[in-house]
Amino acid sequence: MDRKVIATKKAPAAIGPYSQAVRAGQTVYASGQIALDPESGQLVEGGIDAQARRAFSNLKAVAEASGGSLADCVKLTLFLTDLGQFARVNEIMQEYFAQPYPARSTVGVASLPRGAAFEVEAVMVIG
């Protein structure tokens, strides 16, 4: 199997033993993105709106580094520490994705790395 590690400075560096994404053939598996600023490595301030936008922007940078775009996402998994923010995240997601939307799961979690309120991971098919 041909496997290529994807890395870009336009998204935060991995904070553990993993890659930002791995491309296997036409499929790209993007690691979870939280709202870390790529330059400072710090969590952005401004609540769920700022965190969701930064996380989706980070995912966009990884998608582009993979040779694709967010339109190539076929599956997303969203993680929220407060499912009461579900509707707001849906609104923000529509700023980044157009129909036909990718398949998606949303999971309520007790906590996320660095105290984030939101995380997104994706599977993309490019080509």
Beta strands, then each sheet from edge to edge (+ up, - down):
strand 1: 3-6
strand 2: 21-24
strand 3: 27-33
strand 4: 73-80
strand 5: 103-108
strand 6: 118-125
sheet 1: 1+ 2- 3+ 6- 4+ 5+
end
